[in-house]
Amino acid sequence: MKWIKYRLKTTTQASDLVIAMMIDVGVDGVEIEDNLPISEADKKRMFIDFLPILPIDEGICYLSFYLEDDSNEKELLDGIREGLEELSQFTDIGEGTIVKSETEDKDWINNWKQFFKSFMVDDIVIKPTWEDVKPEYTGKMLIEIDPGIAFGTGMHETTQLCMRALNKYVKPDMKVLDVGCGSGILSIVSLKLGADSAVGVDIDENATIATGENLEVNHIDREKCKVYTGNILEDKALEDEIGYDCYDIVAANILADVLLPLTPIVPAHLKTGGLFITSGIINTKEAEVAKAIEDNGNFEILEITRQKDWSSITAKRI
């Protein structure tokens, strides 16, 4: 489907007011483009490990919205222009110009799938659900994944580091806690490797939905893997529900800035001798995360593995 795009040029100062006005006159959603630096508060909410380098902020903001057709274009644009005129009486709206264009006819929801192909991590095959099994993969452990809009195809270095650690340490009858489960790939790998049960938790409801769907695709009984939506850093009731002193492995493929506050919480959920397998650690923050684990007093670091710019740390609860 082709969409008609309208791009309004205004100022960063007026952008919030302009967006509110656009919604009032009937715009369903607005795409924002500016060079405002991301605040530390936003960084934490978005779980960004390092901030992108942006061009200099010149106070310009572009606000875009889309229509399937231009049947109500005149009415909508007239309403926006009237709103801009009113706003200009008491704030600097900048140019206030609107440029019309047409988007390409693409399936944006599924277009990314062309980049996700079957691959192997050690002796484990990761296959997108829409691909056939290649002859060379016959007889190998197969994990089928459709991440939907959740994080976790298994292609990223951090996920592969965690998978290798799980392949090394998971034993039959183990219980695994997967913090930040995404598509559920680490829970599924653990269960396929022989773990008795797994628990996944993620702050994103889309992730817990994707995990449930991927458990089904991999023919894993839902009783073997409970999945929760929530933030164990802030929700004590969720922590209680997940359980204490009962996990053989806690896996957390999350960014370093989340691992730091998570580390003090993990020992209470692990059995003595249990393992804390972490990844999502950019190499510039490896030392900081390792120090936090060591300084906790409940862990002994067993190994640090690396792939390209990313690190994984495995520690044992002592």
PyMOL commands that set and color helices and strands:
alter all, ss='L'
color gray80, all
select helices_A, chain A and resi 15-24+40-46+73-87+111-115+135-137+157-169+185-192+205-217+222-224+236-242+256-262+266-269+283-295
alter helices_A, ss='H'
color red, helices_A
select strands_A, chain A and resi 4-11+31-33+60-67+97-102+119-121+124-128+141-145+175-179+197-202+225-229+247-253+270-282+299-307+310-317
alter strands_A, ss='S'
color yellow, strands_A
deselect
rebuild
show_as cartoon
